[in-house]
């Protein structure tokens, strides 16, 4: 449900937000835990890759399940039909 970004675009987005906050003297209002990183390991035949999911604007109840000091679940990425 969240917006998915490649790593280069994610860093651009964070830099733009930080610059705007500095110019307007604003404090960040969303903690980072709304975001998830999905990583493809180096040993994968397709090569290393990383995507970031920003669930701050488009999220469901599931986006908060693992935010605990003692989590009982984890995020797993599953590809269906491809």
C-alpha positions in Angstrom: 0.0 0.0 0.0 2.9 2.4 0.7 4.8 4.3 -1.9 7.9 2.4 -3.2 11.1 4.2 -4.0 14.5 3.1 -5.3 17.3 4.0 -2.9 18.6 7.0 -5.0 15.1 8.5 -5.1 14.5 7.9 -1.4 17.7 9.8 -0.5 16.7 12.7 -2.7 13.3 12.8 -1.0 14.8 12.8 2.5 17.3 15.5 1.5 14.5 17.7 0.1 12.4 17.3 3.2 15.4 18.1 5.4 16.3 21.3 3.4 12.6 22.5 3.6 12.5 21.9 7.3 15.7 23.9 7.8 14.5 26.8 5.6 11.1 27.0 7.3 12.5 26.2 10.8 10.2 23.1 11.2 10.7 20.0 13.2 10.1 16.6 11.7 6.6 15.4 12.5 6.7 11.8 11.4 9.0 9.2 13.0 11.1 7.0 10.7 9.3 3.8 11.8 6.6 4.3 9.1 9.3 3.3 6.6 10.5 -0.1 5.6 13.6 -1.1 3.6 13.4 -4.2 1.4 16.8 -5.6 0.6 17.8 -8.2 -2.0 21.0 -9.9 -0.8 24.3 -9.7 -2.6 24.2 -13.5 -3.3 21.0 -13.2 -5.4 21.7 -14.0 -9.0 20.0 -10.7 -10.0 22.5 -8.7 -7.8 22.1 -6.5 -4.8 19.1 -4.2 -4.6 17.2 -2.1 -2.1 13.8 -0.5 -2.2 12.2 1.8 0.4 8.5 1.8 1.3 7.1 5.0 2.7 3.9 4.1 4.5 3.5 7.5 6.2 0.6 8.6 3.9 -0.7 5.2 2.6 -0.7 2.6 5.3 -2.9 0.1 6.9 -3.0 -1.4 10.3 -0.3 -3.9 9.3 2.3 -1.2 9.0 2.5 -0.9 12.8 2.5 -4.6 13.7 6.3 -5.0 14.3 6.9 -1.7 16.1 7.6 -3.0 19.6 10.6 -3.6 21.8 9.6 -7.3 21.7 8.0 -7.8 18.2 6.0 -10.9 17.5 6.2 -10.6 13.7 8.4 -9.5 10.9 8.1 -8.1 7.3 8.7 -10.6 4.5 8.6 -9.8 0.8 6.9 -12.4 -1.4 6.7 -12.2 -5.2 3.7 -13.9 -6.8 3.7 -14.7 -10.5 7.0 -13.1 -11.2 
